[in-house]
Amino acid sequence: MTLKKVLIAPFVALVRFYQVAISPYTPSSCRYSPTCSQYTLEALKKYGLFKGGWLAMKRIVSCNPWGGKGYDPVP
């Protein structure tokens, strides 16, 4: 297992837990496609903990009524 995978594994597990155990019981409110949790997984896997985590945080902060919306893939 690479160092990148080891570093992101706990964060991937947290996001997966959210997707399976919490998200189905809350109203769908994400303004983006893919959802913020899916975007986070993709960003972590593509860029690793630091850049992927930064992209995920920026995306989550912008997911509000005054932020963006629509299709926004991981760069």
C-alpha beads as a LAMMPS data file, in Angstrom:
LAMMPS data file: protein, C-alpha beads

75 atoms
74 bonds

1 atom types
1 bond types

-500.0 500.0 xlo xhi
-500.0 500.0 ylo yhi
-500.0 500.0 zlo zhi

Masses

1 110.0

Atoms # bond

1 1 1 0.000 0.000 0.000
2 1 1 1.413 3.392 -0.947
3 1 1 1.916 6.201 1.548
4 1 1 -0.756 8.259 -0.224
5 1 1 -3.333 5.502 0.282
6 1 1 -2.350 5.059 3.926
7 1 1 -2.721 8.785 4.614
8 1 1 -6.128 9.151 2.970
9 1 1 -7.614 5.848 4.252
10 1 1 -9.103 7.250 7.508
11 1 1 -10.663 10.185 5.656
12 1 1 -12.081 7.949 2.935
13 1 1 -13.573 5.743 5.673
14 1 1 -15.185 8.792 7.335
15 1 1 -16.726 9.979 4.075
16 1 1 -17.978 6.472 3.249
17 1 1 -19.507 6.226 6.748
18 1 1 -21.257 9.546 6.154
19 1 1 -22.540 8.366 2.761
20 1 1 -23.927 5.097 4.157
21 1 1 -25.024 5.923 7.705
22 1 1 -25.931 9.627 7.732
23 1 1 -26.670 10.957 4.253
24 1 1 -29.620 8.640 3.483
25 1 1 -31.469 10.033 6.526
26 1 1 -30.982 13.721 5.760
27 1 1 -32.659 15.772 3.046
28 1 1 -30.693 16.084 -0.178
29 1 1 -29.284 19.596 -0.164
30 1 1 -26.047 19.532 -2.160
31 1 1 -26.116 22.148 -4.914
32 1 1 -23.418 20.442 -6.948
33 1 1 -22.941 17.391 -9.093
34 1 1 -21.133 15.237 -8.078
35 1 1 -22.201 15.595 -4.453
36 1 1 -19.731 17.132 -2.027
37 1 1 -18.991 13.760 -0.416
38 1 1 -18.317 12.114 -3.790
39 1 1 -16.183 15.105 -4.823
40 1 1 -14.180 14.695 -1.608
41 1 1 -13.502 11.020 -2.324
42 1 1 -12.422 11.764 -5.888
43 1 1 -10.185 14.676 -4.829
44 1 1 -8.493 12.642 -2.089
45 1 1 -7.840 9.716 -4.422
46 1 1 -6.563 11.907 -7.251
47 1 1 -4.473 14.460 -5.332
48 1 1 -3.809 12.963 -1.914
49 1 1 -4.434 14.292 1.562
50 1 1 -3.207 17.867 1.319
51 1 1 -4.297 19.129 -2.098
52 1 1 -7.341 16.831 -2.206
53 1 1 -8.319 17.869 1.310
54 1 1 -7.928 21.538 0.391
55 1 1 -10.125 21.124 -2.703
56 1 1 -12.739 19.285 -0.623
57 1 1 -12.795 22.013 2.041
58 1 1 -13.178 24.732 -0.600
59 1 1 -16.052 22.817 -2.184
60 1 1 -17.872 22.206 1.104
61 1 1 -17.542 25.869 2.122
62 1 1 -18.965 26.990 -1.235
63 1 1 -21.994 24.678 -0.909
64 1 1 -24.409 27.272 0.453
65 1 1 -27.233 29.439 -0.908
66 1 1 -24.755 32.153 -1.966
67 1 1 -22.179 29.756 -3.445
68 1 1 -22.049 28.027 -6.781
69 1 1 -24.148 25.198 -8.166
70 1 1 -24.304 22.752 -11.040
71 1 1 -21.724 20.400 -12.495
72 1 1 -18.337 20.877 -10.826
73 1 1 -15.916 17.962 -11.322
74 1 1 -12.577 17.550 -9.576
75 1 1 -10.013 19.497 -11.650

Bonds

1 1 1 2
2 1 2 3
3 1 3 4
4 1 4 5
5 1 5 6
6 1 6 7
7 1 7 8
8 1 8 9
9 1 9 10
10 1 10 11
11 1 11 12
12 1 12 13
13 1 13 14
14 1 14 15
15 1 15 16
16 1 16 17
17 1 17 18
18 1 18 19
19 1 19 20
20 1 20 21
21 1 21 22
22 1 22 23
23 1 23 24
24 1 24 25
25 1 25 26
26 1 26 27
27 1 27 28
28 1 28 29
29 1 29 30
30 1 30 31
31 1 31 32
32 1 32 33
33 1 33 34
34 1 34 35
35 1 35 36
36 1 36 37
37 1 37 38
38 1 38 39
39 1 39 40
40 1 40 41
41 1 41 42
42 1 42 43
43 1 43 44
44 1 44 45
45 1 45 46
46 1 46 47
47 1 47 48
48 1 48 49
49 1 49 50
50 1 50 51
51 1 51 52
52 1 52 53
53 1 53 54
54 1 54 55
55 1 55 56
56 1 56 57
57 1 57 58
58 1 58 59
59 1 59 60
60 1 60 61
61 1 61 62
62 1 62 63
63 1 63 64
64 1 64 65
65 1 65 66
66 1 66 67
67 1 67 68
68 1 68 69
69 1 69 70
70 1 70 71
71 1 71 72
72 1 72 73
73 1 73 74
74 1 74 75
